[in-house]
Amino acid sequence: MFGSRLPNKPSRGAAAVVTGAGSGIGRAFALEIARRGGTVLCSDINLTTAEETVALIEALGGQAWAFKCDVSKLNQVEALADEAERVLPAPVSLVINNAGVGVGGKPVGEAAMADWKWTLGINLWGVIHGCHVFTPKLKALGHGGIINVASTASFSAAPLMGAYNVTKAGALALTETMAAELAGSGISVTALCPTLVKTNIKANGRIIGESSKLFDRLMDRCGMSPERVVNDALKALDRGDLYVMPQFDARMIWRAKRLIPRTYALGTGLINRFGVSRLH
Ligand SMILES: NC(=O)c1ccc[n+]([C@@H]2O[C@H](COP(=O)([O-])OP(=O)(O)OC[C@H]3O[C@@H](n4cnc5c(N)ncnc54)[C@H](O)[C@@H]3O)[C@@H](O)[C@H]2O)c1
């Protein structure tokens, strides 16, 4: 199986580690990597859901293992790398830094410090830990890929989401830095920047107040599946694309921020001033 892996197609026949693999986008990554002939170490802070993902992969005829790992703790990510060396049939060639939580509903100054620290610990430090631990291993291998799951929040600066926005901007900056550092190394690096995707992010997160109601409404109408986002991301990785923005609105926000930054800031400010409740 591994002999067929093409160095320039990191998503095919990979020996992969996926964080947050027990739900949503992480589970979809694990399943799709297995469908593409890969073996997957499925890690999550919730071992039961990671084991469910493994069972789904095994039902497809694939090979996977579950491991409990809180990405906010460096020693647990190091233990994840040790486990990958122990169970995977080849050195790790693909890392999906996906684990993350949703937080929002309060402006800067009112948002609880505990929520800031919780969010930064998982969404930003989790990605830093994953990149810090696995990049030297990929460099030693000489090929492979890393996908950091960022968000449109990496650049949209939407109000009442300060902590989340900061973590996702950091994840994007880190991915861009690594793309420069790893240029010519044979290792592809991609930042996945979706808008809304139908997952359990609200149930697993801390989105409160009017933002909570708005999020529920938007999620009810959301037609984007984790499977589609993951397919786009893996194709982008194989092409060597740094950014993947699966949705039209993500690409529009990206352009607006660059082409009409003052108008964009005015628009988001107006939305905040007149209240997100009016958007219902
Ligand atoms: N759903 C969306 O609309 C959306 C949009 C843009 C970006 N994202 C990003 O996608 C990623 C995946 O989120 P999702 O939407 O699939 O949500 P989800 O809640 O369905 O899945 C997240 C998974 O991460 C795990 N997790 C949480 N804290 C963890 C920790 N400390 N260590 C390890 N695992 C942990 C959870 O147990 C869960 O299985 C996140 O980084 C999120 O910010 C989601």
The ligand as an SDF file (V2000), in Angstrom:
LIG
                    3D

 44 48  0  0  0  0  0  0  0  0999 V2000
  -17.7580   23.9260   12.0990 N   0  0  0  0  0  0  0  0  0  0  0  0
  -17.4330   25.0830   11.5970 C   0  0  0  0  0  0  0  0  0  0  0  0
  -18.2970   25.8750   11.2010 O   0  0  0  0  0  0  0  0  0  0  0  0
  -15.9690   25.4750   11.4620 C   0  0  0  0  0  0  0  0  0  0  0  0
  -15.6380   26.5580   10.6350 C   0  0  0  0  0  0  0  0  0  0  0  0
  -14.2980   26.9100   10.5270 C   0  0  0  0  0  0  0  0  0  0  0  0
  -13.3270   26.2180   11.2000 C   0  0  0  0  0  0  0  0  0  0  0  0
  -13.6700   25.1760   12.0130 N   0  0  0  0  0  0  0  0  0  0  0  0
  -12.6050   24.4880   12.7400 C   0  0  0  0  0  0  0  0  0  0  0  0
  -12.6640   23.1010   12.4480 O   0  0  0  0  0  0  0  0  0  0  0  0
  -12.0330   22.3670   13.4890 C   0  0  0  0  0  0  0  0  0  0  0  0
  -12.8860   21.1880   13.8530 C   0  0  0  0  0  0  0  0  0  0  0  0
  -14.0940   21.6270   14.4230 O   0  0  0  0  0  0  0  0  0  0  0  0
  -15.5060   20.9730   14.1040 P   0  0  0  0  0  0  0  0  0  0  0  0
  -16.3460   22.0140   13.4940 O   0  0  0  0  0  0  0  0  0  0  0  0
  -15.3470   19.6690   13.4300 O   0  0  0  0  0  0  0  0  0  0  0  0
  -16.0580   20.8010   15.6100 O   0  0  0  0  0  0  0  0  0  0  0  0
  -16.4500   19.5160   16.4520 P   0  0  0  0  0  0  0  0  0  0  0  0
  -16.7920   20.0480   17.8010 O   0  0  0  0  0  0  0  0  0  0  0  0
  -17.4670   18.7210   15.7170 O   0  0  0  0  0  0  0  0  0  0  0  0
  -15.0850   18.6650   16.5100 O   0  0  0  0  0  0  0  0  0  0  0  0
  -13.9740   19.1220   17.2540 C   0  0  0  0  0  0  0  0  0  0  0  0
  -13.2800   17.9220   17.9020 C   0  0  0  0  0  0  0  0  0  0  0  0
  -12.1360   18.4320   18.6260 O   0  0  0  0  0  0  0  0  0  0  0  0
  -12.0760   17.7590   19.8750 C   0  0  0  0  0  0  0  0  0  0  0  0
  -11.3720   18.5500   20.8750 N   0  0  0  0  0  0  0  0  0  0  0  0
  -11.8130   19.6010   21.5880 C   0  0  0  0  0  0  0  0  0  0  0  0
  -10.8760   20.0290   22.4520 N   0  0  0  0  0  0  0  0  0  0  0  0
   -9.7930   19.2300   22.2560 C   0  0  0  0  0  0  0  0  0  0  0  0
   -8.4980   19.1660   22.8170 C   0  0  0  0  0  0  0  0  0  0  0  0
   -8.1350   20.0110   23.8070 N   0  0  0  0  0  0  0  0  0  0  0  0
   -7.6480   18.2230   22.3780 N   0  0  0  0  0  0  0  0  0  0  0  0
   -8.0180   17.3540   21.4140 C   0  0  0  0  0  0  0  0  0  0  0  0
   -9.2340   17.3420   20.8490 N   0  0  0  0  0  0  0  0  0  0  0  0
  -10.1070   18.2760   21.2570 C   0  0  0  0  0  0  0  0  0  0  0  0
  -13.5430   17.5380   20.2650 C   0  0  0  0  0  0  0  0  0  0  0  0
  -13.6660   16.5070   21.2380 O   0  0  0  0  0  0  0  0  0  0  0  0
  -14.1570   17.1940   18.9190 C   0  0  0  0  0  0  0  0  0  0  0  0
  -14.1150   15.7980   18.6770 O   0  0  0  0  0  0  0  0  0  0  0  0
  -11.8130   23.3750   14.6260 C   0  0  0  0  0  0  0  0  0  0  0  0
  -10.4610   23.7850   14.6350 O   0  0  0  0  0  0  0  0  0  0  0  0
  -12.7180   24.5210   14.2470 C   0  0  0  0  0  0  0  0  0  0  0  0
  -12.2930   25.7440   14.8040 O   0  0  0  0  0  0  0  0  0  0  0  0
  -14.9650   24.7860   12.1570 C   0  0  0  0  0  0  0  0  0  0  0  0
  1  2  1  0
  2  3  2  0
  2  4  1  0
  4  5  1  0
  4 44  2  0
  5  6  2  0
  6  7  1  0
  7  8  2  0
  8  9  1  0
  8 44  1  0
  9 10  1  0
  9 42  1  0
 10 11  1  0
 11 12  1  0
 11 40  1  0
 12 13  1  0
 13 14  1  0
 14 15  2  0
 14 16  1  0
 14 17  1  0
 17 18  1  0
 18 19  2  0
 18 20  1  0
 18 21  1  0
 21 22  1  0
 22 23  1  0
 23 24  1  0
 23 38  1  0
 24 25  1  0
 25 26  1  0
 25 36  1  0
 26 27  1  0
 26 35  1  0
 27 28  2  0
 28 29  1  0
 29 30  1  0
 29 35  2  0
 30 31  1  0
 30 32  2  0
 32 33  1  0
 33 34  2  0
 34 35  1  0
 36 37  1  0
 36 38  1  0
 38 39  1  0
 40 41  1  0
 40 42  1  0
 42 43  1  0
M  CHG  2   8   1  16  -1
M  END
$$$$
